[in-house]
Amino acid sequence: MQGDRAEARVREFAEALLALKERTPHSYETLAARLDISRSALHRYCSGRAVPADFDVVRRLARQAKADRDEVTELHRLWVLASEPRTPSPVPEPAVAGAPTPVRAVDDGPADGEAEVLSPAATPAEESQEAVGAAGSRTRRWPWAVAALLGAAAFAAVLLWRLGGDEPSGTVSDNRPLFTGECQEPVRDGQSDECVREVQLLLSRTGVTIGIDGIFGPETLRRVEAFQLRVGLNVDGIVDDDTKRALYDADVSLKTWSKKQVADRVHEVFGEQADTAVRIARCQSFLDPLYITPNTNGTRNWGVFQISDARLRDLRGTPEKAMDPDWNIRAAHRLWAQDEDFSDWPHCAAAAEDPPPGEGGDAP
């Protein structure tokens, strides 16, 4: 479920921060002062109650703990996963009239610039299950009538389709499971079932690398968005009827470069700066040409070097071009060449560098 996966990502990030804190000789109060944040904020980060909006806080903590470059890169990966926006799955309405609305327990809330982490206990799962159970018991009172109605509806849908109309949502089709049974609703982030597995199987046929585990997590979300971009659909990561039809009907290839091919091309384009450029690209996208990251303001970052929508406009590029690894790498080099620095990627550039002399756990 979405809540479980989100909680697991935040917990893993918090455990990494706590491990860094324990590597320093400082108390929460002393360490917070060195990080220029409040003691309560540091405690929220290390306990998983909040995720810092700015990675620079994490980088400063890593310096205090004398973390090496690889550790900082891994911290950035965990931070991205923990703070990544997710689309909540719809919660069923209570089926019993007059049922009380569940009250969600809330904390005192996050400080400015933090992402709040809500407990799964806030989800009214028990009420939903009771409503479903009540509806199911009523259905079993008239099994023959229900079966007859469902059979008539299925026959009518198939008849309309075979007469030449477009395949309606919910059509019974043996070779299109996404239009049948429990998969008739849009498939989205946080879902975990056979509908997600079908989406992953269809995506894998386009040549893209994807795990087939039935869990709609960040990787599946990015692959769905890349597919939607390639076929000209609205890029929202939700597998609605249009996306389902395209998955079955569109002749699209998402096959792209391997990580080695990406790294080799970065070396060719960046020359003497190649080692740093590769580390930044790995920090930004794990060298994945189809990597897409949504931002809280509705914009996105695209491809190997995660070029933003704003930078794409400056470069007269498009998201489609940014997903071409060669164009993306050459565009990143153009950005670097403006001032011959990696200021367009401040967090990853800092992670790619060793801590300056004099900075570490004993620095003020």
Secondary structure as GFF3:
##gff-version 3
##sequence-region A 1 364
A	DSSP	alpha_helix	2	23	.	.	.	ID=ss1
A	DSSP	alpha_helix	28	35	.	.	.	ID=ss2
A	DSSP	alpha_helix	39	47	.	.	.	ID=ss3
A	DSSP	beta_strand	50	52	.	.	.	ID=ss4
A	DSSP	alpha_helix	55	64	.	.	.	ID=ss5
A	DSSP	alpha_helix	69	83	.	.	.	ID=ss6
A	DSSP	beta_strand	114	116	.	.	.	ID=ss7
A	DSSP	three_ten_helix	120	122	.	.	.	ID=ss8
A	DSSP	alpha_helix	125	139	.	.	.	ID=ss9
A	DSSP	alpha_helix	143	162	.	.	.	ID=ss10
A	DSSP	three_ten_helix	177	179	.	.	.	ID=ss11
A	DSSP	three_ten_helix	181	184	.	.	.	ID=ss12
A	DSSP	alpha_helix	194	204	.	.	.	ID=ss13
A	DSSP	alpha_helix	218	231	.	.	.	ID=ss14
A	DSSP	alpha_helix	241	249	.	.	.	ID=ss15
A	DSSP	alpha_helix	259	270	.	.	.	ID=ss16
A	DSSP	three_ten_helix	271	273	.	.	.	ID=ss17
A	DSSP	alpha_helix	274	285	.	.	.	ID=ss18
A	DSSP	beta_strand	292	294	.	.	.	ID=ss19
A	DSSP	beta_strand	300	302	.	.	.	ID=ss20
A	DSSP	beta_strand	307	308	.	.	.	ID=ss21
A	DSSP	alpha_helix	309	314	.	.	.	ID=ss22
A	DSSP	alpha_helix	319	322	.	.	.	ID=ss23
A	DSSP	alpha_helix	325	339	.	.	.	ID=ss24
A	DSSP	alpha_helix	346	352	.	.	.	ID=ss25
###
